[in-house]
């Protein structure tokens, strides 16, 4: 969002309390949603639950096109629409709900850095595996992405998305990587997260922050999504404290709900 | 795969050095207790004119002789960790202060070809000296490979290693787009600084179109990074990018605090990376220097950069300070004016002189002393006088 829009939204946001009918939009859960989108969506849901803000999850086939930035998920609160975890965190902060107020400057710097790490490595790896790996793209990503549409639109949209993602991968230097290297990168990222987490219940103090929500979203989705190979899930399972972290958050915040 | 063994017998299987091949130089794991991967290298092999290929993988350099690294010296690249040292039988790149000085780093300005154009670079970059090869390579620390453990990072705890990764990701996300914008997209900076740098170092006729091409590539990259296909240089984009970059620099400054390096008293790969990103901003003379101003306002980061410069780039440090003093009289547009005026005056004079002489020679303008001679001569000599007059008129 541009600066002016940011300031405007913050002002508007501060004016009203959180309504009861806030909704979160994502693609169809059973047929359409892909790994990376599911992870982002779960991260936002976890964050909102941690903030104790009620939100309904609505699945729409064209959620991606409704979103203001083109990314999933987005929330519709009052008369505003905000997408992606970063802006949503700022939005809720403007409404007076924040999880990272108790952190000092150094910790906040670290939190932001680790969030970027997850975005940079885990999210990019997920996108790579979905769209740049031919087997996965053909078997899973393209059929799922284009499932709500009929031929020939389905083909066109699927290939267009694939081409877009591949261009982005090339631009950031992931185009030349092999799948093995991507798995390595994921391992390293998980190792870094695992080392940072150590034996604590959450990443900072005893309270969860947006970093916890983000990490949970990604790791849980990877662990529970079926892909062409289980390599990725295996790599994450080798870090036991991350596993228990995911379980803990699932039990605390998603109890009674099948996720 | 090919093996590169730089030892007295210098075996290099050229036949398998192809562009974009991967050299697997496996390292014997006993030395360092685990596979260590080196940073990404761009190697040029002049002999076969096989140009850029990435050398990743493990290193095995069975060498007793040092390797010489030529590095591109300009601030355009990330001048990071140009000290590599050999310990035992393996080479690691890093900036450890206690490293044995086994590798000499030679900065070449004369042969400064940026990596993107090295494919078309001609000229001999290597010369066998006794039985050592010299490679031209530039150690560019790509962030994804920084996660490999280097000797410089041996002292880091696990948490600090994780922090390194995280901060590198942060910089990659927030700072790098702003840097791309500052150096390549911002019109004034690009024309005055970046394009001139590259054009000066490229041979004719590449200097006409290659910088433009690189600029288009960078714009494309920025568009893809931001996810916005219709990105153009402008005030709003600049504000957004600089806001992110300023935030990132503030975060780095908070993390650095008052320490000398990010993790204790000895530098690590994170220090090298941060230095590589920040030093060009600090040192380049950019017309539009908003990022520079912000960086200068963060004292600890500025001191961090100058400290590393003095410690590891002493020659550059001295040169840049002497450059500063010599360029000060020239600094500012007004100082150029006297020379410019004089040149303009001289050229105007020359033009005027040329026009006058042309006019005189072709007879458009003639100098006539008619009136004087009419007074001096007696009337009966007039026919002869008029004949003279005619001659003078034509002459």
Interface residues (C-beta under 8 A of the other chain):
Chain A: X2 X3 X69 X70 X71 X105 X106 X108 X109 X110 X112 X113 X114 X116 X117 X119 X120 X121 X167 X168 X171 X172 X173 X174 X176 X185 X188 X189 X191 X192 X193 X195 X196 X198
Chain B: X54 X142 X144 X147 X158 X159 X161 X162 X163 X165 X166 X167 X169 X170 X172 X173 X174 X220 X221 X224 X225 X227 X236 X239 X240 X243 X251 X252 X254 X255 X257
